[in-house]
Amino acid sequence: MVEQLKQFYVNQVKPFRFRLTIIGLLAGASLVSIVLFQVRVKISGTLDFAFLIWNLFLAWLPLGMSYIASSFARQRRYVALTLPLATILWLLFFPNAPYILTDLFHLRHQIKDVPLWYDTLLINWFAWTGVLLGVFSLFIMHDIVRRSFGRMAGWLFVLSVSALCGVGIYIGRFLRWNSWDVILHPFERMREMLYYASHPSMQSVIFISVFSTLFAFIYITTYSFGLLFQEHAQSISQDNT
């Protein structure tokens, strides 16, 4: 029995231990966020920030979809068909992850029973959990594209997703659309999208540009930290040999 468990760990767990660790940390962060929300409910007696729970749930969806896409990508015979479909579905819901950053807007509406510092910490817990869910999800998709089409295609994919993420978050925050609208009302939303694209406002241009750049910066910096730790581990390994 012990030998079987050891074999299971070596074959099934060890190769993915860092991914599993990150998922565990993100699950823990989500739990902390929910507990902080419950404390706020006790203090204020209201459910004013209940939308944070829903937004956090939506932020987990792209991660699950990226793992589905990853499983499709391993089946080389069907990758040309399944990967684009999986990527489109993932991209449709992906902006929900970093979208929670914009929930900081709600700090404008303050309840006297709840300190401002508490609401700031509360929203930041939700927001950064959402951002990291998005980063992890994009990392998985980036890895799929890089392995399938090369390094250059991988980074073009990252930059394109960052730009589309800014567009998606602007649409969600200011136009008040959601991901389901594209599925439920595709033609109506397409007409409206063409109108707004041909009549951009200064607000939309600035917001999309700045947010897209911010998310790309967060992803590239996080990715670089991963390479730095990998380089450090290799250096230690060489020193020990």
C-alpha positions in Angstrom: 0.0 0.0 0.0 2.8 2.4 0.9 4.6 1.6 -2.3 1.5 2.2 -4.3 0.9 5.6 -2.7 4.6 6.4 -3.3 4.2 5.4 -7.0 1.0 7.5 -7.3 2.8 10.5 -5.9 5.8 10.2 -8.2 3.7 9.6 -11.3 0.5 11.7 -10.7 1.3 14.3 -8.1 4.9 15.3 -8.2 5.0 16.5 -11.9 2.1 18.9 -11.1 3.0 19.7 -7.5 3.6 23.4 -8.1 0.3 23.8 -10.0 -1.5 22.0 -7.3 0.2 24.3 -4.7 -1.0 27.4 -6.6 -4.5 26.1 -6.8 -4.4 25.4 -3.1 -3.2 28.9 -2.4 -5.9 30.4 -4.6 -8.6 28.3 -3.0 -7.3 29.5 0.4 -7.3 33.1 -0.7 -10.9 32.6 -1.9 -11.9 31.2 1.4 -10.3 34.1 3.3 -12.1 36.6 1.0 -15.5 34.9 1.7 -14.8 34.9 5.5 -14.0 38.7 5.3 -17.2 39.2 3.5 -19.2 37.3 6.1 -17.6 39.5 8.8 -18.7 42.6 6.9 -22.2 41.2 6.8 -22.2 40.8 10.6 -20.8 44.4 11.0 -23.1 46.2 8.6 -26.2 43.9 8.6 -26.3 44.2 4.8 -25.4 42.3 1.8 -24.0 45.3 -0.1 -20.9 43.6 -1.4 -22.5 40.3 -2.2 -21.5 40.8 -5.9 -17.9 40.1 -4.9 -18.8 36.5 -4.3 -20.4 36.1 -7.7 -17.5 37.9 -9.4 -15.0 35.6 -7.6 -17.0 32.5 -8.8 -16.8 33.9 -12.4 -13.1 34.4 -11.9 -12.6 30.7 -11.3 -14.4 29.7 -14.5 -11.5 30.7 -16.9 -9.1 28.5 -14.8 -11.3 25.5 -15.2 -11.7 26.2 -18.9 -7.9 26.5 -19.4 -7.4 23.1 -17.8 -10.0 21.7 -20.2 -8.2 23.3 -23.1 -4.9 21.8 -21.8 -6.4 18.3 -21.8 -7.6 18.9 -25.4 -4.1 20.1 -26.4 -2.6 16.8 -25.3 -4.7 15.0 -28.0 -2.5 16.1 -30.9 -4.9 14.6 -33.5 -7.7 17.0 -32.6 -5.7 20.0 -31.5 -6.5 22.0 -34.7 -10.2 21.6 -34.1 -10.7 21.6 -30.3 -8.0 24.1 -29.2 -9.5 27.1 -31.1 -13.0 26.3 -29.8 -11.7 25.9 -26.2 -9.7 29.1 -26.5 -12.7 31.1 -27.7 -14.8 29.9 -24.8 -12.0 30.6 -22.4 -11.4 34.1 -23.8 -15.1 34.9 -23.5 -15.0 34.4 -19.7 -11.4 35.4 -19.1 -11.9 39.1 -18.3 -14.1 38.1 -15.4 -10.9 37.3 -13.4 -9.1 40.6 -13.4 -12.5 42.5 -13.6 -12.7 42.4 -9.8 -9.9 45.0 -9.7 -12.5 47.5 -10.9 -14.7 46.7 -7.9 -12.5 49.2 -6.0 -14.9 51.7 -7.6 -17.4 50.7 -4.9 -15.3 52.3 -2.2 -17.1 55.6 -3.2 -20.2 54.3 -1.5 -19.3 54.0 2.1 -21.4 52.7 5.0 -20.7 54.5 8.3 -20.8 51.2 10.3 -17.9 49.7 8.2 -14.4 51.4 8.3 -13.0 52.4 4.9 -9.8 50.5 5.7 -11.8 47.3 6.1 -13.6 47.6 2.8 -10.3 48.4 1.1 -8.7 45.2 2.4 -11.9 43.2 1.7 -12.0 44.3 -2.0 -8.3 43.9 -2.4 -8.5 40.3 -1.2 -11.1 39.6 -3.8 -9.4 41.6 -6.5 -5.9 40.1 -6.2 -7.3 36.6 -5.9 -9.2 37.3 -9.2 -6.1 38.8 -10.8 -3.9 35.8 -9.8 -6.6 33.4 -11.1 -6.4 35.2 -14.4 -2.6 35.1 -14.4 -2.5 31.4 -13.7 -5.2 30.7 -16.3 -3.3 32.8 -18.9 -0.1 30.9 -18.0 -1.7 27.6 -18.9 -3.1 28.9 -22.2 0.2 30.6 -23.0 2.0 27.3 -22.4 -0.4 25.5 -24.8 0.1 28.1 -27.6 3.9 28.2 -27.0 4.2 24.4 -27.3 1.9 24.2 -30.3 3.0 27.2 -32.3 6.3 28.5 -30.9 7.6 31.1 -28.5 6.8 34.1 -30.7 3.2 33.0 -31.2 2.9 32.5 -27.4 3.9 36.0 -26.6 1.7 37.5 -29.3 -1.1 35.5 -27.8 -0.4 37.0 -24.3 -0.3 40.6 -25.7 -3.5 40.0 -27.7 -5.3 38.5 -24.7 -4.2 41.5 -22.5 -5.6 43.9 -25.0 -8.9 42.0 -25.4 -9.1 41.8 -21.6 -9.0 45.6 -21.3 -11.8 45.7 -23.9 -13.9 43.1 -22.1 -13.5 44.8 -18.7 -14.5 48.2 -20.1 -17.6 46.6 -21.6 -18.4 44.9 -18.4 -17.8 47.9 -16.1 -19.1 50.8 -18.2 -21.5 49.2 -20.7 -22.7 46.7 -18.1 -22.6 43.7 -20.4 -21.7 40.3 -19.2 -20.1 37.2 -20.8 -23.5 35.5 -21.2 -24.8 38.3 -23.4 -22.6 37.2 -26.3 -24.2 33.7 -26.1 -27.8 34.9 -25.5 -27.9 38.0 -27.7 -25.0 37.6 -30.2 -26.3 39.7 -33.0 -27.6 42.6 -30.9 -24.3 42.7 -29.0 -22.3 42.5 -32.3 -24.2 45.5 -33.7 -23.5 47.5 -30.5 -19.9 46.5 -30.5 -19.4 47.7 -34.1 -21.0 51.0 -33.1 -18.8 51.6 -30.1 -15.7 50.5 -32.0 -16.4 53.0 -34.7 -17.3 55.8 -32.2 -14.7 55.4 -29.4 -14.8 57.8 -26.5 -11.7 59.2 -24.9 -12.6 57.4 -21.7 -12.7 54.0 -23.5 -9.4 54.6 -25.2 -7.6 55.6 -22.1 -9.2 52.9 -19.8 -8.6 50.0 -22.3 -5.0 51.1 -23.0 -4.0 51.6 -19.3 -5.8 48.4 -18.1 -4.4 46.3 -20.9 -0.9 47.5 -20.2 -1.3 47.0 -16.5 -2.4 43.4 -16.9 0.3 42.6 -19.4 2.8 44.1 -16.9 1.5 41.9 -14.1 1.6 38.8 -16.2 5.1 39.4 -17.6 6.5 40.3 -14.2 4.9 37.2 -12.6 6.2 35.0 -15.5 9.7 36.5 -15.0 9.7 35.7 -11.3 8.9 32.1 -12.2 11.9 32.1 -14.6 14.1 33.7 -11.9 13.2 31.0 -9.3 13.8 28.3 -12.0 17.2 29.8 -12.7 18.0 30.0 -8.9 17.0 26.3 -8.5 19.3 25.3 -11.4 22.1 27.3 -9.9 21.8 25.5 -6.6 21.6 22.2 -8.4 24.9 22.9 -10.2 26.6 24.1 -7.0 25.6 20.8 -5.4 27.1 18.6 -8.2 
